[in-house]
Amino acid sequence: MATGSRVERVWRNVAVPVFGPVLASSAVVGASLGLAASSPLVGLPRILGLALTGVALLLPLVALFVLARLDTSGWGGGGFFLGVGLMASLVATGVGHTTAEDWVLTVRGETTRARVVDYFPGGRVGTGAQAHDADAWCKLATAEGEPIEPKLDESRGCRGGSRVDVLYDPWGSARPRTDEPKVYDTFVLVASAIAVGCGSLLGWGAVYDRRRKLARKRELERRRAEQHGRRGT
């Protein structure tokens, strides 16, 4: 019985407070990366992939803000680790999505000398308050006339002309490119580790803050009980 009580105390007072924030932060970052990478990996439509990436960006934002609000003691570093964690999670999610796209191109991508069927050179578009700068894009078709989706971005090799050698996803989920795919898996892992570390620190701060408040509450209750006892005598 004593052994069971000791194990329960260790679990409640050590294991959960120490490893709980780490596991929770890892789960949030993992879910964010999974959502961001799911679209190109399973061949979802581009618009759905962008929506999932948006949700993936929101997950760590909400989680880190909640942890920062729970930690009012400042033990977890407060705004510093919140800012670093937010930046790391956003970078990991965004680069993770791009890395998933390029990894897909290395696995199932096909090379073709595509025909440029439409070209936008970039520049200022819109009028008035809605005017903004837009990047160039190329709408492509294969040598057999099949449309290539999505469009070729300026950052991935769109330069105009009538023909362009391009690596594209036949499923239409990953953006095509004219050069070799770039897989930033190490960069994503480092950014994810930083995000998990910051989330864990904020979580430990929230646990410490909760324990501090409970100890203060118990101390106040003890003093009140002593005062009532003295009045009774």
C-alpha positions as CSV (number, residue, x, y, z in Angstrom):
1,M,0.0,0.0,0.0
2,A,2.8,2.3,0.9
3,T,4.7,1.5,-2.3
4,G,1.5,2.3,-4.3
5,S,1.1,5.7,-2.5
6,R,4.8,6.5,-3.1
7,V,4.5,5.8,-6.8
8,E,1.4,7.8,-7.0
9,R,3.1,10.8,-5.3
10,V,6.1,10.6,-7.6
11,W,3.8,10.4,-10.6
12,R,1.7,13.3,-9.5
13,N,4.4,15.5,-8.1
14,V,7.3,14.7,-10.4
15,A,6.5,12.9,-13.6
16,V,3.4,14.9,-14.6
17,P,4.8,18.4,-13.8
18,V,8.1,17.6,-15.4
19,F,7.2,15.6,-18.5
20,G,3.7,16.8,-19.0
21,P,4.6,20.2,-20.5
22,V,7.3,18.5,-22.7
23,L,4.8,15.9,-24.1
24,A,2.1,18.5,-24.6
25,S,4.4,20.9,-26.4
26,S,5.7,18.0,-28.6
27,A,2.1,17.0,-29.4
28,V,1.1,20.5,-30.4
29,V,4.2,21.0,-32.6
30,G,3.9,17.6,-34.1
31,A,0.2,18.1,-34.9
32,S,1.1,21.5,-36.5
33,L,3.8,20.0,-38.7
34,G,1.5,17.1,-39.6
35,L,-1.3,19.3,-40.7
36,A,1.1,21.6,-42.7
37,A,2.7,18.6,-44.5
38,S,-0.4,16.5,-45.0
39,S,-1.7,18.3,-48.1
40,P,1.3,17.6,-50.5
41,L,2.0,14.2,-49.0
42,V,-1.5,12.8,-49.5
43,G,-2.3,14.8,-52.6
44,L,-5.0,17.1,-51.3
45,P,-6.2,20.1,-53.4
46,R,-4.1,23.2,-53.1
47,I,-6.8,25.3,-51.5
48,L,-7.5,22.7,-48.8
49,G,-3.7,22.4,-48.2
50,L,-3.5,26.2,-47.6
51,A,-6.5,25.9,-45.2
52,L,-4.8,23.1,-43.2
53,T,-1.5,25.1,-43.1
54,G,-3.5,28.0,-41.7
55,V,-4.9,25.8,-39.0
56,A,-1.4,24.4,-38.4
57,L,0.0,27.9,-37.8
58,L,-2.8,28.7,-35.3
59,L,-2.2,25.6,-33.1
60,P,1.1,26.6,-31.5
61,L,0.0,30.3,-31.4
62,V,-3.0,29.4,-29.2
63,A,-1.1,26.9,-27.1
64,L,1.8,29.2,-26.3
65,F,-0.5,32.2,-25.5
66,V,-2.6,30.0,-23.1
67,L,0.6,28.8,-21.4
68,A,1.9,32.4,-21.1
69,R,-1.4,33.6,-19.6
70,L,-1.3,30.7,-17.1
71,D,2.2,31.6,-15.9
72,T,1.8,34.9,-14.0
73,S,4.9,34.3,-11.8
74,G,7.4,35.0,-14.6
75,W,9.2,31.8,-13.8
76,G,8.8,30.5,-17.4
77,G,10.5,33.6,-18.9
78,G,7.2,35.2,-19.9
79,G,7.4,37.3,-23.0
80,F,10.9,36.2,-24.1
81,F,10.1,32.5,-24.4
82,L,6.7,33.3,-25.8
83,G,8.2,35.3,-28.6
84,V,11.0,32.8,-29.4
85,G,8.5,29.9,-29.3
86,L,6.1,31.7,-31.6
87,M,8.8,32.5,-34.1
88,A,10.2,29.0,-34.0
89,S,6.8,27.3,-34.4
90,L,5.8,29.6,-37.3
91,V,9.1,28.9,-39.0
92,A,8.9,25.2,-38.4
93,T,5.4,25.0,-39.8
94,G,6.0,27.2,-42.8
95,V,9.3,25.6,-43.8
96,G,7.8,22.2,-43.0
97,H,5.1,22.7,-45.6
98,T,7.6,23.8,-48.2
99,T,9.9,20.9,-47.3
100,A,7.0,18.4,-47.7
101,E,6.3,19.9,-51.1
102,D,9.9,19.5,-52.3
103,W,10.1,16.0,-50.7
104,V,7.0,15.0,-52.7
105,L,8.7,16.3,-55.9
106,T,11.7,14.1,-55.2
107,V,9.5,11.0,-54.7
108,R,6.8,11.3,-57.4
109,G,7.7,14.4,-59.3
110,E,8.0,14.3,-63.1
111,T,10.2,16.4,-65.4
112,T,8.9,17.9,-68.6
113,R,9.7,20.8,-71.0
114,A,6.5,22.6,-70.2
115,R,4.8,25.2,-72.4
116,V,4.0,28.6,-70.9
117,V,0.3,29.2,-71.6
118,D,-0.1,32.3,-69.5
119,Y,2.5,34.6,-67.9
120,F,2.1,37.5,-65.3
121,P,5.4,39.5,-65.0
122,G,4.6,40.8,-61.5
123,G,4.3,44.3,-60.3
124,R,1.7,46.6,-58.8
125,V,-1.9,45.4,-59.1
126,G,-5.1,46.9,-57.9
127,T,-6.0,50.5,-57.3
128,G,-6.3,52.8,-54.4
129,A,-6.1,51.3,-50.9
130,Q,-6.2,47.8,-52.3
131,A,-3.1,48.2,-54.5
132,H,-0.3,45.8,-53.7
133,D,2.8,44.2,-55.2
134,A,2.4,40.8,-56.7
135,D,5.1,38.3,-57.7
136,A,5.3,36.9,-61.2
137,W,3.7,33.5,-62.1
138,C,3.6,31.2,-65.0
139,K,0.7,28.9,-66.0
140,L,2.1,25.8,-67.5
141,A,1.1,22.8,-69.6
142,T,3.0,19.6,-70.3
143,A,4.4,18.8,-73.7
144,E,1.2,16.7,-74.2
145,G,-1.0,19.6,-73.4
146,E,-2.1,18.6,-69.9
147,P,-2.3,21.6,-67.5
148,I,0.2,21.7,-64.7
149,E,-1.2,22.7,-61.3
150,P,-0.5,24.8,-59.3
151,K,1.1,27.7,-61.1
152,L,4.9,28.2,-61.2
153,D,5.9,30.9,-58.8
154,E,8.6,33.5,-59.4
155,S,10.5,32.2,-56.4
156,R,10.6,28.7,-57.9
157,G,11.7,29.6,-61.4
158,C,9.1,31.5,-63.3
159,R,10.9,33.8,-65.7
160,G,8.6,34.0,-68.7
161,G,9.4,32.7,-72.2
162,S,7.6,30.1,-74.2
163,R,9.1,26.9,-72.8
164,V,10.6,26.0,-69.4
165,D,12.1,22.8,-68.0
166,V,10.1,22.0,-64.8
167,L,9.7,19.4,-62.1
168,Y,6.1,19.1,-61.2
169,D,3.7,16.9,-59.1
170,P,1.3,14.9,-61.3
171,W,-1.1,14.9,-58.4
172,G,-1.2,18.7,-58.5
173,S,-0.6,19.3,-54.7
174,A,3.1,20.4,-54.6
175,R,4.2,23.6,-56.4
176,P,6.4,22.9,-59.4
177,R,10.0,24.3,-59.6
178,T,12.7,24.6,-62.3
179,D,15.7,23.7,-60.0
180,E,16.5,20.8,-57.7
181,P,14.1,20.4,-54.7
182,K,15.4,21.7,-51.4
183,V,14.5,19.6,-48.3
184,Y,15.2,21.5,-45.1
185,D,14.5,18.6,-42.7
186,T,17.4,19.6,-40.3
187,F,16.2,23.2,-40.2
188,V,12.6,22.1,-39.4
189,L,13.8,19.7,-36.6
190,V,15.9,22.5,-35.0
191,A,13.1,25.0,-35.2
192,S,10.6,22.4,-33.8
193,A,13.0,21.6,-30.9
194,I,13.2,25.3,-30.0
195,A,9.4,25.6,-30.1
196,V,9.0,22.5,-27.9
197,G,11.6,23.9,-25.5
198,C,9.9,27.2,-25.2
199,G,6.5,25.6,-24.7
200,S,8.0,23.3,-22.0
201,L,9.5,26.3,-20.2
202,L,6.2,28.1,-20.3
203,G,4.4,25.0,-19.1
204,W,6.8,24.5,-16.2
205,G,6.2,28.1,-15.3
206,A,2.5,27.5,-15.3
207,V,2.9,24.5,-13.1
208,Y,5.2,26.4,-10.7
209,D,2.7,29.3,-10.6
210,R,-0.2,27.0,-9.9
211,R,1.7,25.3,-7.0
212,R,2.7,28.7,-5.7
213,K,-0.9,29.8,-5.6
214,L,-2.0,26.6,-4.0
215,A,0.7,26.9,-1.3
216,R,-0.4,30.5,-0.6
217,K,-4.0,29.4,-0.4
218,R,-3.2,26.6,2.0
219,E,-1.1,29.0,4.1
220,L,-4.0,31.4,4.3
221,E,-6.4,28.6,5.3
222,R,-4.0,27.4,8.0
223,R,-3.8,30.9,9.5
224,R,-7.5,31.4,9.4
225,A,-8.0,28.0,11.2
226,E,-5.4,29.1,13.8
227,Q,-7.2,32.4,14.3
228,H,-10.6,30.6,14.7
229,G,-9.0,28.2,17.2
230,R,-7.6,31.0,19.3
231,R,-11.0,32.7,19.3
232,G,-12.7,29.5,20.4
233,T,-10.4,29.2,23.4
